[in-house]
Amino acid sequence: SYLRAQGERVAIVDWDVHHGNGTQRSFYEDSEVLYVSLHEFPFFPGTGWVDEVGTGPGRGMTVNVPIPAATFAASFLAAFHQLAMPPIRQFAPSLILISSGYDAHVRDPLGELNLESVHYGWMASALASVVPQNRIVAFLEGGYDLSALGTSAIATLTGLIEGAEPTVWPSDITGSAAKTVGMAREAIPTYWDLPEPTARQTQRARTSSRLTT
C-alpha cells in the first residue's frame, strides 16, 4: 500500500515452495498489484490452485502455477518462463518484489522440488530484464538446508547484478506437472497473453490427464 501510494506499479513474484496465502489475501481485490506464485501443490498451506485469480477489480491480478512434488527442475523452469514471465512483462511493473524462498531446492529437507542453486540466478536474471537492477527487492524466506540457501542467495544476487539467463530455456513440461501446468495455461489467458504451447506439451498434458483420471 505504501509503494502504491508512492506511484509504484508493483509485481510480487513468489518462488518459495509454499504458496504465499497471506500475500495473495492482501492483494486479492487489488487491481494495481500483480501477484505471481509458483509453488508445490498439494502442500501446506493448501492454497494456490489455478482458479484463484483474484476477485472484483483484482480479478486476473493473481497468477498461480501449482507444481507437483518431484517435478524435474526443467519443467519448473519451463513453467516459469512460459507462464510467469509473460504476465509480468505485460503488466510492466515499475518495481518487482521477490518472495525469495529457497525451499524448492533439491537439497531442501522440507520441500519436494528439484531446483539447483544456479536456477534461482536464471529466474532473477529474467526478472532483472523487466526493470532496472535498483527496482528489484528480494526478501529472504524459506530454506532449510543452510548450504543450499547460501549458494542460492548468491546465485540470485549474481543473476540480478550480472545476468545469468541460459541461452535457451527448458521448454518441455513433463510428468504430473504437464497436467497442473496445463490447467494453469488454460486459466491465465483469460487475462494475459501466453505463447502457444508446443504440440508436444499439449500431448503430454492430454496423456497426463488420461493417466490420472
Secondary structure, 3 states (H helix, E strand, C coil): CHHHHCCCCEEEEECCCCCCHHHHHHHCCCCCEEEEEEEECCCCCCCCCCCCCCCHHHCCCEEEEEECCCCCHHHHHHHHHHHHHHHHHHHCCCEEEEEECCCCECCCCCCCCCECHHHHHHHHHHHHCCCCHHHEEEEECCCCCHHHHHHHHHHHHHHHHCCCCCCCCCCCCCCCHHHHHHHHHHHHHHCCCCCCCCHHHHHHHHHHHHHHC
